């Protein structure tokens, strides 16, 4: 029983290490695209679910971000021309998040997700 427990712990340790390495890869990729991690994951969500736009609340729930974190990223991304927010007809307070078409056509086809260039 103790041997099984040791093997299980070793597997969990390896799994956690792999998860951390993947997180680092995404963090570096976001940085290379001049995006915050939050902005990167918002764009990732949008790309993953192209047919139905996310709301800010859905992104918060999906990634466990606070509303303030998502709101700040969305504000910056709309100012940069990466996204547009559209109020729902039945609930004007609820806004759906869409990529700008010019951004989608130019960058996603190449697989590259750039952000605002640092100056």
C-alpha positions in Angstrom: 0.0 0.0 0.0 2.8 2.4 0.8 4.5 1.7 -2.5 1.3 2.5 -4.3 1.0 5.7 -2.4 4.5 6.7 -3.3 3.9 6.0 -7.0 0.7 8.0 -6.9 2.5 10.9 -5.3 5.2 10.8 -7.9 2.7 10.8 -10.7 0.8 13.8 -9.2 4.1 15.6 -8.8 5.1 15.0 -12.4 1.6 16.1 -13.6 1.8 19.3 -11.6 5.3 20.0 -13.0 4.0 19.6 -16.5 1.0 21.9 -15.8 3.5 24.6 -14.5 5.6 24.2 -17.6 2.6 24.6 -19.9 1.5 27.7 -17.9 5.0 29.1 -18.5 4.8 28.5 -22.2 1.5 30.4 -22.4 2.9 33.2 -20.3 5.9 33.6 -22.5 3.8 33.4 -25.6 1.4 36.1 -24.3 4.4 38.3 -23.4 5.9 37.8 -26.9 2.6 39.0 -28.3 2.7 42.1 -26.0 -0.4 40.9 -24.2 -1.2 40.5 -20.6 -2.0 36.9 -19.5 -5.7 38.0 -19.0 -5.9 39.5 -22.5 -4.3 36.4 -24.0 -6.9 34.1 -22.3 -9.8 36.3 -23.3 -8.6 36.1 -27.0 -8.2 32.3 -26.5 -11.8 32.1 -25.3 -13.1 34.0 -28.2 -11.2 31.9 -30.6 -12.2 28.6 -28.9 -16.0 29.5 -29.1 -16.3 31.5 -32.3 -20.0 30.8 -32.9 -21.3 32.2 -29.6 -19.7 35.2 -28.0 -18.7 35.2 -24.3 -19.9 37.7 -21.7 -17.6 39.3 -19.2 -19.3 37.1 -16.5 -18.7 33.9 -18.4 -15.0 34.7 -18.8 -14.7 35.4 -15.1 -16.4 32.1 -14.3 -14.4 30.2 -17.0 -10.9 31.4 -15.8 -11.7 32.3 -12.2 -10.7 35.9 -12.8 -12.3 38.7 -10.8 -14.7 41.0 -12.7 -12.3 43.9 -12.1 -9.4 42.0 -13.8 -11.5 41.1 -16.9 -13.0 44.6 -17.1 -9.6 46.2 -17.1 -8.3 43.9 -19.8 -11.5 44.4 -21.9 -11.2 48.1 -21.6 -7.6 48.1 -22.8 -8.3 45.6 -25.6 -11.3 47.7 -26.9 -9.1 50.9 -26.8 -6.5 49.0 -28.8 -9.1 48.0 -31.4 -8.8 44.3 -30.7 -12.3 43.8 -29.4 -15.8 45.3 -29.5 -18.5 44.9 -26.8 -22.1 44.7 -27.8 -25.0 45.0 -25.3 -27.5 42.2 -25.4 -31.0 43.3 -26.5 -32.8 41.8 -23.5 -30.2 43.0 -21.0 -28.3 46.1 -21.9 -26.0 45.6 -18.9 -24.8 42.3 -20.2 -22.3 42.7 -23.1 -21.0 40.1 -25.5 -17.4 40.2 -26.5 -16.3 40.1 -30.2 -13.0 40.4 -32.0 -12.6 43.2 -34.5 -13.0 41.7 -37.9 -9.8 43.3 -39.3 -7.9 41.9 -36.3 -9.3 38.4 -36.8 -8.7 38.2 -40.5 -5.1 39.6 -40.3 -3.8 37.7 -37.3 -5.7 34.6 -36.5 -5.2 33.2 -40.0 -1.5 33.2 -39.3 -2.0 31.7 -35.8 -0.4 34.8 -34.2 -2.2 36.8 -31.6 -0.5 40.1 -31.3 -1.3 42.9 -28.8 -0.4 46.5 -28.8 3.3 47.1 -29.6 5.2 48.5 -26.7 6.8 51.9 -27.3 
